[in-house]
Amino acid sequence: MITCMNNLLLSEIILHHFSQSPVAGYSDYPFRKIIRKYGCRGLIFTEMVSGKGYLMNPSFHEEILHFDDSDRPVGIQIFGGDPEAIALAAEAIEKKFHPDLIDINMGCPARKVTHKLGGAGLLNNPHLAEKIIRECVKRVKTPVSIKTRIGWNYGDMLSRTLIKSAEENGLICVFLHLRPKTGLFSGKLELENFLSIKKEFKIPLIANGGVYSKDDFLRIYGNIKDCGVMIGRGSFGNPWLFKIKEPDYSTPSISERLSVLKEHLCLTVNYFGEEHGIPKFRKFYKPYLTGISNHTKFLPSLFREKNLSDILNIINLFAV
Ligand SMILES: Cc1cc2nc3c(=O)[nH]c(=O)nc-3n(C[C@H](O)[C@H](O)[C@H](O)COP(=O)(O)O)c2cc1C
């Protein structure tokens, strides 16, 4: 069954509920199931795919792009620096997966991506970025967005040219990571510059960066009107984070965290099998266990074990 959302409803959801940002290596099917079940009412993304890579070998990407109707609204993100390849990939992905949104990555700082003029490389190549946007909207009916960074360097606000192209070409929104490319993933957020950019445009700008708790959200974005917010790493081990705007929100108990940790692990093993699922899941132990006393003592054995039932036994030791 294909039940893509209409644009108006999708815009409302993006503006009023936290979205989960695409995070390569993390935003897999079991992770998406967990965040949807425990809190996320906004847009979620699959892991990004290269436009050229998808066209060369569509079946190779089937597993990472797979989602169910119950996961909606779901966005699929494409990266690359070749307008034709991105537009053709968007068309093929629309036809096969029917996502609610197609996003073009214009913010990835990895050298192997920026070198080929993809990701954040497009901040320095606004004509190419515009061409990518134009080709893409010509080919697909699905709403299109871009996700970019506020600039390349602190203070340059290079995103303004890309946001202008997005607005002129009728994109649904722009997801804006408030750290410039040189700020990578831990630099300061450019909040003042974001507020001044926001005044210049009508297209919705969805702010991203730095929300790892309710206090972070209130301190950074609490006073900004009409501002959608996208959460990245904050939801790792904490799918309840999406509920921080709800009046009855409270941080989960240790037993809830351990129970969801086990559920997430079992889903991962069910989906990928024990051999692949267990190594894939290792990056989630620390986020779920941080703050639980003595957890560091158990991490080496959690990392060593290859068998699901042995790992569940170790996790059960935390509860006693
Ligand atoms: C390991 C890792 C992988 C990421 N992969 C992507 C990606 O595929 N596409 C993308 O647009 N952003 C990606 N990002 C950036 C995040 O979506 C997000 O913009 C960034 O982490 C800032 O948000 P946060 O401070 O809430 O984590 C990635 C970040 C990390 C740490």
The ligand as an SDF file (V2000), in Angstrom:
LIG
                    3D

 31 33  0  0  0  0  0  0  0  0999 V2000
   28.2320    9.4750   12.1860 C   0  0  0  0  0  0  0  0  0  0  0  0
   27.4210   10.5660   11.5310 C   0  0  0  0  0  0  0  0  0  0  0  0
   26.8260   10.3290   10.2970 C   0  0  0  0  0  0  0  0  0  0  0  0
   26.0620   11.3260    9.6710 C   0  0  0  0  0  0  0  0  0  0  0  0
   25.4680   11.0630    8.4760 N   0  0  0  0  0  0  0  0  0  0  0  0
   24.7320   12.0220    7.8570 C   0  0  0  0  0  0  0  0  0  0  0  0
   24.0920   11.7760    6.6150 C   0  0  0  0  0  0  0  0  0  0  0  0
   24.1610   10.6900    6.0430 O   0  0  0  0  0  0  0  0  0  0  0  0
   23.3960   12.7950    6.0460 N   0  0  0  0  0  0  0  0  0  0  0  0
   23.2870   14.0320    6.6530 C   0  0  0  0  0  0  0  0  0  0  0  0
   22.6430   14.9240    6.1080 O   0  0  0  0  0  0  0  0  0  0  0  0
   23.8630   14.2730    7.8300 N   0  0  0  0  0  0  0  0  0  0  0  0
   24.5720   13.3070    8.4470 C   0  0  0  0  0  0  0  0  0  0  0  0
   25.1340   13.5560    9.6690 N   0  0  0  0  0  0  0  0  0  0  0  0
   24.8790   14.8370   10.3380 C   0  0  0  0  0  0  0  0  0  0  0  0
   23.6460   14.7420   11.2380 C   0  0  0  0  0  0  0  0  0  0  0  0
   22.4900   14.4650   10.4770 O   0  0  0  0  0  0  0  0  0  0  0  0
   23.4260   16.0540   12.0150 C   0  0  0  0  0  0  0  0  0  0  0  0
   23.2860   17.0890   11.0730 O   0  0  0  0  0  0  0  0  0  0  0  0
   24.5810   16.3680   12.9420 C   0  0  0  0  0  0  0  0  0  0  0  0
   24.9330   15.2350   13.7300 O   0  0  0  0  0  0  0  0  0  0  0  0
   24.2390   17.5450   13.8680 C   0  0  0  0  0  0  0  0  0  0  0  0
   23.1110   17.2830   14.6510 O   0  0  0  0  0  0  0  0  0  0  0  0
   23.2470   16.8460   16.2150 P   0  0  0  0  0  0  0  0  0  0  0  0
   24.1600   17.8710   16.8780 O   0  0  0  0  0  0  0  0  0  0  0  0
   21.8230   16.8930   16.7120 O   0  0  0  0  0  0  0  0  0  0  0  0
   23.8500   15.4700   16.2230 O   0  0  0  0  0  0  0  0  0  0  0  0
   25.9060   12.5880   10.3030 C   0  0  0  0  0  0  0  0  0  0  0  0
   26.4860   12.8100   11.5600 C   0  0  0  0  0  0  0  0  0  0  0  0
   27.2390   11.8190   12.1770 C   0  0  0  0  0  0  0  0  0  0  0  0
   27.8490   12.1010   13.5290 C   0  0  0  0  0  0  0  0  0  0  0  0
  1  2  1  0
  2  3  1  0
  2 30  2  0
  3  4  2  0
  4  5  1  0
  4 28  1  0
  5  6  2  0
  6  7  1  0
  6 13  1  0
  7  8  2  0
  7  9  1  0
  9 10  1  0
 10 11  2  0
 10 12  1  0
 12 13  2  0
 13 14  1  0
 14 15  1  0
 14 28  1  0
 15 16  1  0
 16 17  1  0
 16 18  1  0
 18 19  1  0
 18 20  1  0
 20 21  1  0
 20 22  1  0
 22 23  1  0
 23 24  1  0
 24 25  2  0
 24 26  1  0
 24 27  1  0
 28 29  2  0
 29 30  1  0
 30 31  1  0
M  END
$$$$
